[in-house]
Amino acid sequence: MLKTRDQYCRTAGAEVEGYNEPSVNSHVNGEYAKINWDVLGFGLIPTDYMYIMNCSKDQHFSQGTLTPFGKIEVNPSSGILNYGQGLFEGLKAHRTANGRILLFRPEENAMRMKVGAKRMCMQAPTVEQFVNAVKQTVHSNKRWVPPPGKGAMYIRPLLMGSGPVLGVAPASEYTFITYASPVGNYHKIYKPIAEAKAKGFTDVLFLNAEKYIEEVSTTNIFLVKGNEILTPPTSGTILPGITRKSIIEITHVLGYQTTSARYYEVEQITLTRWYELELMTMWYELEQITSTRWYELEQTTSTRCYELEEITSTRYLLIVKERAIPVGELFDAEEVFCTGTAVGVNSVNSITYQDTRIAYKRGAGTVGQKLYEMLTGIQTGRIEDKMGWTVELD
C-alpha cells in the first residue's frame, strides 16, 4: 500500500506541520521545511523531488530529469524484481554554520557504484552524471537539509535493472534514481540486531568462519591496540567504506602512519639524523627521546622540534595497519570504534564475546574522538577542508 507523506513522517519519528505540495521555487526560497528538527530519527521523510535517468543495455545514460517524489512504474519481469539486479549508494549533505551546503566525497560513491555495476553486468552513470544527479537532488530539496547540528540530508542513489527479463540474464534497460531524506541518528532494524537488543546490546559484530573480525552490521570496525590502529582489509566480504577510507587518510594528517618499518613522520622531521632513529623500532623506545637528547635533535630539526616534542609526549605516533584480526585481539584492545556514512565515527563502549564483557575507552582524548572531530569538522565546514573532499552546492 502506498503511504501518504504524513504516514511516512510519523513512521520516521518527525512531525510535519501543514505540509504543502512543492512549488516551482520551493527549493530556492531559503526557507526550512516545517518539521520538528529535534526529533529526527533515521527513517524516510519524503522530500520534494527525486532525479531519474534511464538507459538501454550497452548504451549510455541519457540526460536525467527532476520529478516530484512519488511512485515509479516497474515491469513485473524486471531484473530488479526477479533477480535482484540492483545496487545502491548512500551519502550525506551537511549545512554549515554560515548556511553553505556541503557534500562529502560524492565522486567516491560514484566510483564504487561503477565497480558494483560492472560485477552485476549493469550500465552505470559516469562519475560526472552521478555527482550532477546528487547535486540536483540536494539543491531541489534544499529546504529539507537540517539546520547545523540537527542532522544531515541522506542521499540515496539507486541503480536497478528495470527492463523485462525472463531467463537469468542482464536486464535490457536500467534506471538510476536519487532521492533524499533528512535524518538524525542511525538505527538498524534487522533480525540479528533485534535479537541483540532483546538481550540488552545495541549491535552485532560479525566474524568469518575462521573467527576473524569482519564488520559491525553495516559499518567498518577499527581497534586501537598499543601503538597500532587495526582494521580488517576490505577484501572479499568486507565493504570498502568511504568513511573508512577517509578515516585512514585523516590519520596521516594527525601524524599516524601506515608503515611499521619506519616512522615516516619522524623521518621527515629528523632527516639528517635518521640513521640514529632507525634503531628505534618500538614506540616505548622512541618515547625515551626526551630532554637528555633533545638538544642534540634540536640542532638538526630546529624548524620542527616542537612538533617532534609533541609527538613524543602525547603518543601521536601510531601505526595504521590493515590486516586480519582474530577475535581474541578484542581482549587486548584499548579502544574500538566503527565508521560508516550513517554513523560517522562511533566509539564502542563494550563488546561481549562468549559471555565475557570487554570495556573500552571512550570520550575526550581518545583516538576515536580525535578522528570523529576531524571528520565531522570537515563535513560540516567547521574545519578547513585541506583534503579537497567536500563539494559545495552553488
Secondary structure, DSSP 4 states (H G I P E B T S, - for coil): -PPPHHHHHHHTT--B-S--PPPTTTTTS-PPPSB-GGG--SS----SEEEEEEEETTS-----EEEES------TTBHHHHH--EEE--EEEEE-TTS-EEEE-HHHHHHHHHHHHHHTT-----HHHHHHHHHHHHHHTGGGSPPTTS-EEEEEEEEEE-SB-SSSS--SEEEEEEEEEEE-S----SHHHHHHHHTT-S--EEE-TTSBEEEETTBEEEEEETTEEEE--S-TTS---HHHHHHHHHHHHTT-BS-SS--HHHHHHTGGGHHHHTT--SHHHHHT-SHHHHHHHHHH-TTTHHHHHHHHHHT---EEEE---BGGGGGT-SEEEEEETTTEEEE--EEEETTEEEE---STTSHHHHHHHHHHHHHTTSS--TT--EEE--
